[in-house]
């Protein structure tokens, strides 16, 4: 039996705000792994969800971002 999971991009802790270069490359900042004194944690939009995954309420803009990244991957 296979169960499908949403990628990291659909997590509430995944953000592309303030990091346009990383967002264009398909990376987002994971606020769940932020710790004082450590560099920001960037993850790929299509990573498998981790234990910190919390489904985002704002799915529409995230779905557009995922669609854009999928188009880039196919090109």
VMD Tcl script that builds the backbone (N, CA, C; Angstrom):
set m [mol new atoms 225]
animate dup $m
set s [atomselect $m all]
$s set {name element resname resid chain x y z} {
  {N N UNK 1 A 0.848 -1.176 0.000}
  {CA C UNK 1 A 0.000 0.000 0.000}
  {C C UNK 1 A 0.889 1.232 0.000}
  {N N UNK 2 A 0.600 2.143 -0.886}
  {CA C UNK 2 A 1.393 3.367 -0.990}
  {C C UNK 2 A 0.544 4.558 -0.580}
  {N N UNK 3 A 1.114 5.410 0.215}
  {CA C UNK 3 A 0.406 6.644 0.580}
  {C C UNK 3 A 1.211 7.821 0.079}
  {N N UNK 4 A 0.534 8.760 -0.540}
  {CA C UNK 4 A 1.201 9.951 -1.071}
  {C C UNK 4 A 1.176 11.052 -0.022}
  {N N UNK 5 A 2.247 11.806 0.027}
  {CA C UNK 5 A 2.342 12.918 0.964}
  {C C UNK 5 A 2.606 14.196 0.201}
  {N N UNK 6 A 2.132 15.292 0.743}
  {CA C UNK 6 A 2.436 16.594 0.162}
  {C C UNK 6 A 3.914 16.894 0.363}
  {N N UNK 7 A 4.537 17.592 -0.590}
  {CA C UNK 7 A 5.944 17.960 -0.423}
  {C C UNK 7 A 6.113 19.092 0.597}
  {N N UNK 8 A 7.338 19.383 0.931}
  {CA C UNK 8 A 7.671 20.434 1.901}
  {C C UNK 8 A 6.981 21.768 1.602}
  {N N UNK 9 A 6.813 22.074 0.332}
  {CA C UNK 9 A 6.244 23.371 -0.043}
  {C C UNK 9 A 4.851 23.588 0.524}
  {N N UNK 10 A 4.150 22.538 0.903}
  {CA C UNK 10 A 2.815 22.677 1.466}
  {C C UNK 10 A 2.819 22.750 2.996}
  {N N UNK 11 A 3.993 22.858 3.578}
  {CA C UNK 11 A 4.125 22.965 5.028}
  {C C UNK 11 A 4.053 24.430 5.453}
  {N N UNK 12 A 3.419 24.670 6.569}
  {CA C UNK 12 A 3.310 26.025 7.109}
  {C C UNK 12 A 4.681 26.624 7.408}
  {N N UNK 13 A 5.650 25.792 7.694}
  {CA C UNK 13 A 6.991 26.266 8.061}
  {C C UNK 13 A 7.888 26.558 6.851}
  {N N UNK 14 A 7.427 26.238 5.644}
  {CA C UNK 14 A 8.176 26.480 4.413}
  {C C UNK 14 A 7.838 27.882 3.921}
  {N N UNK 15 A 8.869 28.719 3.750}
  {CA C UNK 15 A 8.636 30.078 3.279}
  {C C UNK 15 A 9.677 30.484 2.246}
  {N N UNK 16 A 9.227 31.260 1.268}
  {CA C UNK 16 A 10.133 31.789 0.251}
  {C C UNK 16 A 10.281 33.301 0.406}
  {N N UNK 17 A 9.606 33.867 1.373}
  {CA C UNK 17 A 9.654 35.316 1.600}
  {C C UNK 17 A 11.069 35.771 1.935}
  {N N UNK 18 A 11.463 36.894 1.379}
  {CA C UNK 18 A 12.753 37.543 1.638}
  {C C UNK 18 A 13.953 36.795 1.056}
  {N N UNK 19 A 13.703 35.763 0.268}
  {CA C UNK 19 A 14.795 34.988 -0.323}
  {C C UNK 19 A 14.462 34.643 -1.772}
  {N N UNK 20 A 14.366 35.657 -2.654}
  {CA C UNK 20 A 13.951 35.401 -4.042}
  {C C UNK 20 A 14.922 34.524 -4.836}
  {N N UNK 21 A 16.216 34.635 -4.568}
  {CA C UNK 21 A 17.180 33.823 -5.306}
  {C C UNK 21 A 17.010 32.341 -4.987}
  {N N UNK 22 A 16.843 32.021 -3.720}
  {CA C UNK 22 A 16.644 30.635 -3.326}
  {C C UNK 22 A 15.291 30.124 -3.834}
  {N N UNK 23 A 14.261 30.979 -3.772}
  {CA C UNK 23 A 12.931 30.584 -4.233}
  {C C UNK 23 A 12.960 30.248 -5.716}
  {N N UNK 24 A 13.686 31.031 -6.493}
  {CA C UNK 24 A 13.796 30.772 -7.927}
  {C C UNK 24 A 14.505 29.446 -8.198}
  {N N UNK 25 A 15.376 29.061 -7.296}
  {CA C UNK 25 A 16.101 27.799 -7.438}
  {C C UNK 25 A 15.333 26.609 -6.854}
  {N N UNK 26 A 14.111 26.855 -6.363}
  {CA C UNK 26 A 13.305 25.772 -5.814}
  {C C UNK 26 A 13.551 25.494 -4.350}
  {N N UNK 27 A 14.155 26.454 -3.671}
  {CA C UNK 27 A 14.434 26.287 -2.242}
  {C C UNK 27 A 13.581 27.231 -1.416}
  {N N UNK 28 A 13.258 26.799 -0.238}
  {CA C UNK 28 A 12.543 27.638 0.715}
  {C C UNK 28 A 13.200 27.511 2.069}
  {N N UNK 29 A 12.922 28.471 2.922}
  {CA C UNK 29 A 13.492 28.435 4.268}
  {C C UNK 29 A 12.542 27.663 5.172}
  {N N UNK 30 A 13.094 26.757 5.931}
  {CA C UNK 30 A 12.299 25.984 6.883}
  {C C UNK 30 A 12.420 26.635 8.252}
  {N N UNK 31 A 11.355 27.280 8.692}
  {CA C UNK 31 A 11.396 27.966 9.987}
  {C C UNK 31 A 11.353 26.972 11.143}
  {N N UNK 32 A 10.991 25.744 10.875}
  {CA C UNK 32 A 10.960 24.721 11.915}
  {C C UNK 32 A 12.340 24.342 12.416}
  {N N UNK 33 A 13.345 24.547 11.578}
  {CA C UNK 33 A 14.708 24.196 11.962}
  {C C UNK 33 A 15.542 25.401 12.369}
  {N N UNK 34 A 14.918 26.589 12.424}
  {CA C UNK 34 A 15.646 27.783 12.846}
  {C C UNK 34 A 16.079 27.649 14.306}
  {N N UNK 35 A 17.343 27.939 14.533}
  {CA C UNK 35 A 17.876 27.934 15.891}
  {C C UNK 35 A 18.817 29.113 16.029}
  {N N UNK 36 A 18.828 29.749 17.198}
  {CA C UNK 36 A 19.738 30.877 17.392}
  {C C UNK 36 A 21.190 30.469 17.168}
  {N N UNK 37 A 21.922 31.313 16.456}
  {CA C UNK 37 A 23.330 31.057 16.224}
  {C C UNK 37 A 23.631 30.112 15.084}
  {N N UNK 38 A 22.612 29.591 14.425}
  {CA C UNK 38 A 22.819 28.681 13.299}
  {C C UNK 38 A 22.337 29.347 12.018}
  {N N UNK 39 A 22.930 29.011 10.897}
  {CA C UNK 39 A 22.475 29.591 9.631}
  {C C UNK 39 A 21.056 29.129 9.297}
  {N N UNK 40 A 20.389 29.899 8.451}
  {CA C UNK 40 A 19.036 29.545 8.053}
  {C C UNK 40 A 19.038 28.204 7.315}
  {N N UNK 41 A 18.019 27.426 7.553}
  {CA C UNK 41 A 17.910 26.118 6.920}
  {C C UNK 41 A 17.052 26.228 5.663}
  {N N UNK 42 A 17.638 25.913 4.502}
  {CA C UNK 42 A 16.908 25.915 3.251}
  {C C UNK 42 A 16.676 24.479 2.811}
  {N N UNK 43 A 15.479 24.223 2.286}
  {CA C UNK 43 A 15.117 22.890 1.821}
  {C C UNK 43 A 14.489 22.988 0.440}
  {N N UNK 44 A 14.562 21.910 -0.303}
  {CA C UNK 44 A 13.945 21.856 -1.628}
  {C C UNK 44 A 12.429 21.774 -1.482}
  {N N UNK 45 A 11.732 22.387 -2.416}
  {CA C UNK 45 A 10.267 22.401 -2.369}
  {C C UNK 45 A 9.674 21.003 -2.407}
  {N N UNK 46 A 10.364 20.061 -3.062}
  {CA C UNK 46 A 9.808 18.723 -3.255}
  {C C UNK 46 A 10.338 17.682 -2.275}
  {N N UNK 47 A 10.989 18.130 -1.224}
  {CA C UNK 47 A 11.431 17.179 -0.199}
  {C C UNK 47 A 10.232 16.449 0.397}
  {N N UNK 48 A 10.480 15.250 0.862}
  {CA C UNK 48 A 9.444 14.523 1.595}
  {C C UNK 48 A 9.216 15.237 2.919}
  {N N UNK 49 A 7.994 15.275 3.394}
  {CA C UNK 49 A 7.729 15.976 4.655}
  {C C UNK 49 A 8.437 15.304 5.823}
  {N N UNK 50 A 8.860 16.125 6.767}
  {CA C UNK 50 A 9.532 15.599 7.963}
  {C C UNK 50 A 8.558 15.589 9.127}
  {N N UNK 51 A 9.054 15.279 10.271}
  {CA C UNK 51 A 8.228 15.185 11.470}
  {C C UNK 51 A 7.638 16.547 11.862}
  {N N UNK 52 A 8.243 17.646 11.388}
  {CA C UNK 52 A 7.745 18.981 11.712}
  {C C UNK 52 A 6.655 19.465 10.764}
  {N N UNK 53 A 6.265 18.658 9.771}
  {CA C UNK 53 A 5.294 19.067 8.766}
  {C C UNK 53 A 3.966 19.444 9.407}
  {N N UNK 54 A 3.502 20.644 9.044}
  {CA C UNK 54 A 2.197 21.133 9.494}
  {C C UNK 54 A 1.538 21.742 8.270}
  {N N UNK 55 A 0.436 21.171 7.835}
  {CA C UNK 55 A -0.197 21.606 6.595}
  {C C UNK 55 A -0.561 23.093 6.641}
  {N N UNK 56 A -0.162 23.794 5.593}
  {CA C UNK 56 A -0.416 25.227 5.500}
  {C C UNK 56 A -1.872 25.504 5.142}
  {N N UNK 57 A -2.386 26.594 5.636}
  {CA C UNK 57 A -3.760 26.995 5.318}
  {C C UNK 57 A -3.837 27.665 3.952}
  {N N UNK 58 A -2.758 28.322 3.550}
  {CA C UNK 58 A -2.728 29.061 2.285}
  {C C UNK 58 A -2.210 28.164 1.156}
  {N N UNK 59 A -2.991 27.181 0.767}
  {CA C UNK 59 A -2.559 26.191 -0.218}
  {C C UNK 59 A -2.501 26.745 -1.639}
  {N N UNK 60 A -3.341 27.691 -1.998}
  {CA C UNK 60 A -3.399 28.176 -3.384}
  {C C UNK 60 A -2.063 28.765 -3.857}
  {N N UNK 61 A -1.455 29.710 -3.120}
  {CA C UNK 61 A -0.171 30.229 -3.602}
  {C C UNK 61 A 0.928 29.168 -3.587}
  {N N UNK 62 A 0.849 28.254 -2.674}
  {CA C UNK 62 A 1.844 27.180 -2.612}
  {C C UNK 62 A 1.677 26.237 -3.803}
  {N N UNK 63 A 0.437 25.965 -4.174}
  {CA C UNK 63 A 0.190 25.116 -5.339}
  {C C UNK 63 A 0.713 25.773 -6.613}
  {N N UNK 64 A 0.576 27.092 -6.729}
  {CA C UNK 64 A 1.128 27.807 -7.881}
  {C C UNK 64 A 2.650 27.692 -7.897}
  {N N UNK 65 A 3.279 27.848 -6.741}
  {CA C UNK 65 A 4.740 27.730 -6.643}
  {C C UNK 65 A 5.188 26.317 -7.044}
  {N N UNK 66 A 4.495 25.314 -6.559}
  {CA C UNK 66 A 4.830 23.926 -6.892}
  {C C UNK 66 A 4.680 23.712 -8.399}
  {N N UNK 67 A 3.599 24.228 -8.990}
  {CA C UNK 67 A 3.385 24.073 -10.428}
  {C C UNK 67 A 4.519 24.748 -11.227}
  {N N UNK 68 A 4.963 25.925 -10.783}
  {CA C UNK 68 A 6.058 26.606 -11.445}
  {C C UNK 68 A 7.350 25.770 -11.374}
  {N N UNK 69 A 7.613 25.204 -10.219}
  {CA C UNK 69 A 8.814 24.393 -10.045}
  {C C UNK 69 A 8.748 23.114 -10.878}
  {N N UNK 70 A 7.567 22.519 -10.977}
  {CA C UNK 70 A 7.409 21.320 -11.791}
  {C C UNK 70 A 7.641 21.643 -13.276}
  {N N UNK 71 A 7.151 22.804 -13.726}
  {CA C UNK 71 A 7.363 23.214 -15.111}
  {C C UNK 71 A 8.854 23.408 -15.399}
  {N N UNK 72 A 9.563 24.010 -14.457}
  {CA C UNK 72 A 11.018 24.201 -14.619}
  {C C UNK 72 A 11.736 22.860 -14.734}
  {N N UNK 73 A 11.314 21.900 -13.947}
  {CA C UNK 73 A 11.951 20.586 -13.936}
  {C C UNK 73 A 11.711 19.837 -15.249}
  {N N UNK 74 A 10.578 20.067 -15.868}
  {CA C UNK 74 A 10.253 19.388 -17.117}
  {C C UNK 74 A 10.909 20.047 -18.320}
  {N N UNK 75 A 11.254 21.313 -18.196}
  {CA C UNK 75 A 11.840 22.053 -19.333}
  {C C UNK 75 A 13.261 21.658 -19.610}
}
mol reanalyze $m
mol bondsrecalc $m
mol representation Tube
mol addrep $m
